[in-house]
Amino acid sequence: MAIPHARSGDVIDVRPLRGELAQAVTRTLVKTDGLEVMRFVVPAGKEWPRHQVAGPVTVQCLEGRVAFTAGGTTRELTAGQMLYLAGGELHSLRGVEDASVLVTLVLHPERAH
């Protein structure tokens, strides 16, 4: 069974999960031909190894703390901070504390022009 995604005009709750964070799972909130928005649940110590995506990415920390590495530099993001990354850049993500982050991907960036 497919997981339902938000439809145009839907309101999506991205407030901190707080006490529910430990039981939460990563979920795609919006997916269209050109855009994907996901809420990543990042447990402390969990690491997503280096990878890249074709289009630009934003990562907004909603709660907790994560370490984001790109271009040989690691930056910590805490609640309320957002990072932009150009498409094609190698990057990785690691949970410093239990965290949730809002990740927005532009899919098929060649079509965006």
N, C-alpha and C positions, 0 to 999 in steps of 0.2 A: 504494500500500500504506500502510495506517495505521501510525503509529508507536505501539508498545505503551506504555501507561501502567501505572503501578503499580496493583496490585489490593489490596484490603483485606488487611492483614496483611503485605504485602511490606516488606522492609527496603530503603531507598533510600540509596545512598552519596552524601553531599553534601560529602565532604571536599574540601579545595582540590585543584585540578587540577595545580597547580605547572607542571612542564615540558610538560604536555599542553594548557595553557591556550591557547596560540597557535593550535592546530589545532581546538579545541573549538567547538561550535556551541550556540546557545540551544536548549533542549529543555524540553518540557512533561513534568513528572514524574508529576503526578496531575491528573486532570480528572474531575469529577463534575458533576451538575446544579447543585450549589451552591458548588463549590470548585475553584480551579485553582492549582497550584503549579508554577512554572517556574524553571529555572536559566538566567538570562540571562548570556551571555558578552558582556562589554562591553570592547572594545578601547580603548586610550588614544585620545582624540580623537573617538570615536564618540558621537553624540548622538541621543537619542530626543526629538523635539520635544514641546512642551507638548501634553498630552492629559488626559483624565479618564476614570475608570471609575465605574460606579454604586456599587459596594460598597467597603468598607474594604480597604486594602492594607497589607501589611507588606513591607519590603525589608530583607533581611539580607545584609550584605556577607560573603562567604565568604573572599575573597582580593583583593588589590589595593586600589584606591581609586577611588571614584566621587563625583561631585557631584550631589546631588539637590536640585532647586529646587521649592518649593511655597510658596504664600502670600507671594511676593515675597522669600523667604529661601532662600539656598543653603547647604546643609550638606554637608560631606564625610563620607563613611562609609568606614571602614577595616575590615579583617578583625575579626569578632567584634562589630560594631556593627549595630544594627537600628533601623529607622525605621518608625513607624506613621503612616498617612495615612487620614483619614476619607473615605468615599465622596463622589464629586462634586467633589473638589478638583483644580484644574488643577495639573499637575506635569510635570517633565522630568528626564531623567537623562543624565549625560555621564561617559564614562570619563576619569579623571585619569591613572590607570595601567591597564594591562591588568587586568581584574577579572572575577570572577564573583559574581553576587548571586542569592539565593533570594527569589523574589517570590511572595507568596501573595495571591490575590484571592478575595473573597467574591463569587460570582456571584448575581444575582437577590436582592439584599439584602432586598427586600420579602417574600420567602418565609421569611426567617430569623426572623421574629417569631412 
